[in-house]
């Protein structure tokens, strides 16, 4: 029996927690994490090939973006927690990811649905490559590993480009972007000190991520405003829970990054299911979370602050309650929409 694209994507999601723990280890542990992340990045390409060859499914269109977003959750959150990347770079990246997913839900069904743009595809590849380079540079500050990797990658991409151009007389936009970004990354690694290299790479990730998001915002926001002020408020309410959890990470007790990663990953999955349900004309359960659970969480947080528990205690309580609530909502969401998962698309 051949392996399907959906099975490969699911395997990628299941294996993603491994590098999360390895990133916090020593150089050997981090190298293993980078190797696993590289393999998982290749599976993203492989499941795309299988989907194009044998046809995509509605489940596959749900799983693939969820896997991509969980990938950045298990990599960028540790980079911020370890002070490798500042929160002002990491937080806007997640803001873009949650906002675009939520806007997609507002734009469905039918002709209002948005196709994935070419820049968004480049953004996903850049995020996967960029976090590995940042981690590699931080692990080996002499930058030799980063320079050799980028030089080899640029050489391989150049040979591939020459072969493709000699055959077809043209290059795809993604391949041109790869050449430019790899060359730019190599120059940065050679010229700047390791700490500056990490920040510059992070800024490149941020700029490309926000630029790809701007395309969706330009297309979506007029349609959201057409639905009235309640729709706009509903859109931003859906972002508060996970983004607030990420924002309070620096003020939370040790190991809180595990709760934050879980909250982000679970919320990405729940957003995907909600969007899928709307596309299929099913009931959207997210209104209950936004109207009842979110106000409860915020009330508890600010009540603890007012009672003198301190920011650290209030943050810890918020993260624990939010993680349990997110898991419960995801379980209920999957059970309520269980008929969507019974179509045999996994096998």
C-alpha positions as CSV (number, residue, x, y, z in Angstrom):
1,X,0.0,0.0,0.0
2,X,1.5,3.4,-1.0
3,X,1.8,6.2,1.5
4,X,-0.5,9.1,0.9
5,X,0.2,12.8,1.2
6,X,-2.1,13.0,4.2
7,X,-0.2,10.3,6.0
8,X,3.2,12.0,5.4
9,X,1.8,15.3,6.7
10,X,0.4,13.6,9.8
11,X,3.8,12.0,10.4
12,X,5.4,15.5,10.2
13,X,3.0,16.8,12.8
14,X,3.6,13.8,15.1
15,X,7.4,14.2,14.9
16,X,7.6,17.9,15.4
17,X,7.8,17.8,19.2
18,X,11.2,16.1,18.9
19,X,13.2,19.1,17.9
20,X,11.3,21.2,20.4
21,X,13.1,19.4,23.2
22,X,16.4,18.9,21.4
23,X,16.9,22.7,20.8
24,X,17.4,23.1,24.6
25,X,20.3,20.7,24.6
26,X,24.0,21.1,23.7
27,X,25.6,21.3,20.3
28,X,25.1,17.7,19.4
29,X,21.5,17.8,20.5
30,X,20.9,20.9,18.4
31,X,22.6,19.4,15.4
32,X,20.2,16.5,15.7
33,X,17.3,19.0,16.0
34,X,18.5,20.8,12.8
35,X,18.7,17.4,11.0
36,X,15.2,16.4,12.0
37,X,13.9,19.8,11.0
38,X,15.6,19.4,7.6
39,X,14.0,16.0,7.1
40,X,10.6,17.3,8.1
41,X,11.0,20.3,5.7
42,X,11.7,17.8,2.9
43,X,8.5,15.9,3.8
44,X,6.6,19.2,3.2
45,X,7.9,19.1,-0.4
46,X,7.2,15.3,-0.7
47,X,3.6,15.5,0.4
48,X,3.1,18.3,-2.1
49,X,4.4,16.1,-4.9
50,X,2.1,13.3,-3.9
51,X,-0.9,15.6,-3.6
52,X,-0.3,17.0,-7.1
53,X,0.2,13.5,-8.5
54,X,-2.7,11.7,-6.9
55,X,-4.9,14.7,-6.2
56,X,-5.4,16.7,-3.1
57,X,-8.2,16.2,-0.5
58,X,-10.1,18.6,1.8
59,X,-8.3,16.9,4.7
60,X,-5.0,17.4,3.1
61,X,-5.7,21.1,2.5
62,X,-6.4,21.3,6.2
63,X,-3.4,19.3,7.5
64,X,-0.6,20.8,5.4
65,X,-1.0,24.5,6.5
66,X,-1.5,23.3,10.1
67,X,1.8,21.3,9.9
68,X,3.6,24.3,8.5
69,X,2.3,26.6,11.3
70,X,3.1,24.0,14.1
71,X,6.6,23.9,12.6
72,X,7.2,27.6,13.3
73,X,5.6,27.2,16.8
74,X,8.1,24.5,17.9
75,X,11.0,26.4,16.5
76,X,10.4,30.2,16.9
77,X,9.0,29.9,20.5
78,X,12.2,28.2,21.8
79,X,14.3,30.8,19.9
80,X,12.5,33.5,21.7
81,X,12.6,31.7,25.0
82,X,16.3,31.3,24.7
83,X,16.8,35.0,23.9
84,X,18.2,34.1,20.4
85,X,15.4,36.1,18.7
86,X,13.6,39.0,20.5
87,X,9.9,38.8,21.0
88,X,9.4,41.9,18.8
89,X,10.4,39.7,15.9
90,X,8.7,36.5,16.8
91,X,5.3,37.9,18.0
92,X,4.4,39.7,14.7
93,X,5.2,36.5,12.7
94,X,2.5,34.7,14.7
95,X,0.2,37.6,14.5
96,X,0.4,37.3,10.7
97,X,-0.2,33.5,10.8
98,X,-3.2,33.6,13.0
99,X,-4.7,36.7,11.2
100,X,-4.4,35.2,7.7
101,X,-5.9,31.8,8.8
102,X,-8.8,33.6,10.5
103,X,-9.4,35.9,7.5
104,X,-9.5,32.8,5.3
105,X,-12.4,31.5,7.5
106,X,-14.2,34.8,6.9
107,X,-13.6,34.6,3.2
108,X,-15.1,31.1,2.7
109,X,-17.1,29.5,1.2
110,X,-17.2,29.6,-2.6
111,X,-15.5,32.3,-4.6
112,X,-14.4,34.3,-1.6
113,X,-11.9,31.7,-0.6
114,X,-8.3,32.7,-1.1
115,X,-5.6,30.7,-3.0
116,X,-2.1,30.4,-1.5
117,X,0.1,33.1,-3.1
118,X,3.5,32.5,-4.5
119,X,5.0,34.8,-1.9
120,X,3.3,32.7,0.8
121,X,4.9,29.6,-0.5
122,X,8.3,31.3,-0.5
123,X,7.6,32.5,3.0
124,X,7.0,29.0,4.3
125,X,10.2,27.7,2.8
126,X,12.2,30.7,4.1
127,X,10.8,30.1,7.6
128,X,11.8,26.5,7.6
129,X,15.3,27.3,6.3
130,X,15.7,30.5,8.3
131,X,15.1,29.0,11.8
132,X,17.7,26.2,11.0
133,X,20.3,28.8,10.0
134,X,19.6,31.0,13.1
135,X,19.9,27.9,15.3
136,X,23.1,26.8,13.5
137,X,24.7,30.2,13.9
138,X,23.8,30.4,17.6
139,X,25.2,26.9,18.2
140,X,28.5,27.6,16.3
141,X,29.2,31.3,16.6
142,X,32.4,31.1,14.5
143,X,29.8,30.9,11.6
144,X,31.9,28.3,9.7
145,X,29.0,25.8,9.7
146,X,26.5,28.5,8.5
147,X,28.9,29.7,5.8
148,X,29.6,26.2,4.5
149,X,26.0,25.2,4.5
150,X,24.9,28.3,2.6
151,X,27.7,28.0,0.2
152,X,26.8,24.4,-0.6
153,X,23.1,25.3,-0.8
154,X,23.8,28.2,-3.2
155,X,26.1,26.0,-5.3
156,X,23.5,23.3,-5.6
157,X,20.7,25.8,-6.4
158,X,23.0,27.4,-9.1
159,X,23.6,24.0,-10.8
160,X,19.9,23.2,-10.7
161,X,19.1,26.7,-12.1
162,X,21.6,26.2,-15.0
163,X,20.2,22.8,-15.8
164,X,16.6,24.0,-15.8
165,X,17.4,27.2,-17.8
166,X,19.3,25.2,-20.4
167,X,16.3,22.9,-20.8
168,X,13.4,25.4,-20.6
169,X,14.9,28.8,-21.2
170,X,13.3,30.2,-18.0
171,X,13.4,29.9,-14.2
172,X,10.5,29.9,-11.8
173,X,10.0,32.8,-9.5
174,X,10.6,30.6,-6.5
175,X,13.9,29.4,-7.9
176,X,15.0,33.0,-8.6
177,X,14.0,34.0,-5.1
178,X,16.0,31.1,-3.7
179,X,19.1,32.2,-5.5
180,X,18.8,35.8,-4.2
181,X,18.0,34.8,-0.6
182,X,20.8,32.2,-0.4
183,X,23.3,34.7,-1.8
184,X,22.1,37.4,0.6
185,X,22.3,35.0,3.5
186,X,25.8,34.0,2.6
187,X,27.0,37.6,2.4
188,X,25.4,38.4,5.7
189,X,27.0,35.4,7.4
190,X,30.5,36.4,6.1
191,X,30.3,40.1,6.9
192,X,28.5,40.4,10.2
193,X,29.2,39.0,13.7
194,X,27.2,35.9,14.8
195,X,24.7,37.8,17.0
196,X,24.0,40.3,14.3
197,X,23.6,37.5,11.8
198,X,20.9,35.9,14.0
199,X,18.9,39.2,14.2
200,X,19.3,40.0,10.5
201,X,18.0,36.5,9.5
202,X,15.1,37.0,12.0
203,X,14.3,40.4,10.4
204,X,14.3,38.8,6.9
205,X,11.8,36.2,8.2
206,X,9.7,39.0,9.7
207,X,9.7,41.2,6.6
208,X,8.9,38.4,4.1
209,X,6.2,37.0,6.5
210,X,4.5,40.3,6.9
211,X,4.8,41.1,3.2
212,X,3.0,37.8,2.3
213,X,0.4,38.6,4.9
214,X,-0.2,42.0,3.4
215,X,-1.4,40.4,0.2
216,X,-4.2,38.6,2.1
217,X,-5.1,41.6,4.2
218,X,-5.5,43.8,1.1
219,X,-7.8,41.2,-0.4
220,X,-9.7,40.2,2.7
221,X,-10.3,43.3,4.9
222,X,-12.8,44.9,2.5
223,X,-14.9,41.7,2.5
224,X,-14.7,41.6,6.3
225,X,-15.8,45.2,6.7
226,X,-18.7,44.4,4.3
227,X,-20.0,42.1,7.0
228,X,-20.1,44.9,9.5
229,X,-18.4,45.9,12.8
230,X,-19.3,42.7,14.6
231,X,-17.4,40.7,12.0
232,X,-14.3,42.9,12.5
233,X,-14.5,42.5,16.3
234,X,-15.0,38.8,15.9
235,X,-12.0,38.6,13.7
236,X,-9.7,40.2,16.3
237,X,-11.2,38.4,19.3
238,X,-10.1,35.1,17.7
239,X,-6.5,36.3,17.9
240,X,-6.3,37.3,21.5
241,X,-6.0,34.0,23.3
242,X,-2.9,32.5,21.6
243,X,-1.2,35.9,21.0
244,X,-1.7,36.9,24.6
245,X,-0.2,33.6,25.7
246,X,2.9,34.3,23.6
247,X,3.2,37.9,24.8
248,X,3.3,36.9,28.5
249,X,6.0,34.1,27.9
250,X,8.9,36.4,29.1
251,X,7.1,37.0,32.4
252,X,6.1,33.3,33.0
253,X,7.9,30.7,35.1
254,X,10.4,28.2,33.7
255,X,9.2,25.6,31.2
256,X,6.3,27.8,30.3
257,X,7.4,27.6,26.7
258,X,6.0,24.1,26.5
259,X,2.6,25.4,27.4
260,X,2.9,28.3,24.9
261,X,3.9,25.9,22.1
262,X,1.0,23.6,22.9
263,X,-1.5,26.5,23.0
264,X,-0.2,27.8,19.6
265,X,-0.2,24.4,18.0
266,X,-3.7,23.5,19.3
267,X,-5.1,26.9,18.3
268,X,-3.7,26.5,14.8
269,X,-5.3,23.1,14.5
270,X,-8.7,24.4,15.9
271,X,-8.6,27.3,13.4
272,X,-8.0,24.9,10.6
273,X,-10.9,22.7,11.6
274,X,-13.2,25.7,12.0
275,X,-12.2,27.0,8.6
276,X,-12.8,23.5,7.1
277,X,-16.2,23.4,8.8
278,X,-17.2,26.8,7.3
279,X,-16.1,25.7,3.9
280,X,-18.3,22.6,4.1
281,X,-21.3,24.6,5.4
282,X,-21.1,23.2,8.9
283,X,-21.5,25.0,12.3
284,X,-18.7,27.2,13.5
285,X,-18.1,26.5,17.2
286,X,-15.5,29.3,17.7
287,X,-18.1,31.8,18.8
288,X,-18.5,30.0,22.1
289,X,-14.8,30.2,22.8
290,X,-14.6,33.9,22.0
291,X,-17.7,34.9,23.9
292,X,-17.3,32.8,27.0
293,X,-13.9,31.2,27.5
294,X,-11.8,34.1,26.4
295,X,-13.5,36.6,28.8
296,X,-13.2,34.1,31.6
297,X,-9.4,33.7,31.0
298,X,-8.8,37.4,30.9
299,X,-10.9,38.0,34.0
300,X,-8.9,35.5,35.9
301,X,-5.6,37.0,34.8
302,X,-6.5,40.6,35.7
303,X,-8.2,39.5,38.9
304,X,-5.0,37.7,40.0
305,X,-3.0,40.9,39.2
306,X,-5.4,43.0,41.2
307,X,-5.2,40.6,44.2
308,X,-1.4,40.9,44.3
309,X,-0.5,37.6,42.9
310,X,2.0,39.3,40.6
311,X,2.6,39.1,36.8
312,X,4.5,35.8,37.1
313,X,1.7,34.0,39.0
314,X,-1.1,35.5,36.8
315,X,0.8,34.5,33.7
316,X,1.3,30.9,34.9
317,X,-2.4,30.6,35.8
318,X,-3.4,32.0,32.4
319,X,-1.2,29.6,30.5
320,X,-2.4,26.5,32.4
321,X,-6.1,27.4,32.0
322,X,-5.6,28.4,28.4
323,X,-3.8,25.1,27.5
324,X,-6.5,23.0,29.1
325,X,-9.3,25.1,27.5
326,X,-7.6,24.9,24.1
327,X,-7.2,21.1,24.3
328,X,-10.9,20.7,25.4
329,X,-12.1,23.0,22.6
330,X,-10.1,21.0,20.0
331,X,-11.4,17.7,21.2
332,X,-15.0,19.0,21.1
333,X,-14.4,20.6,17.7
334,X,-13.2,17.3,16.3
335,X,-16.0,15.4,17.8
336,X,-18.7,17.8,16.7
337,X,-17.3,17.7,13.1
338,X,-16.4,14.1,13.2
339,X,-18.3,13.4,9.9
340,X,-15.6,15.5,8.1
341,X,-13.0,13.0,9.3
342,X,-14.9,9.9,8.2
343,X,-14.4,10.3,4.4
344,X,-11.5,7.9,4.1
345,X,-9.2,10.7,2.9
346,X,-6.5,9.7,5.3
347,X,-5.9,6.3,3.6
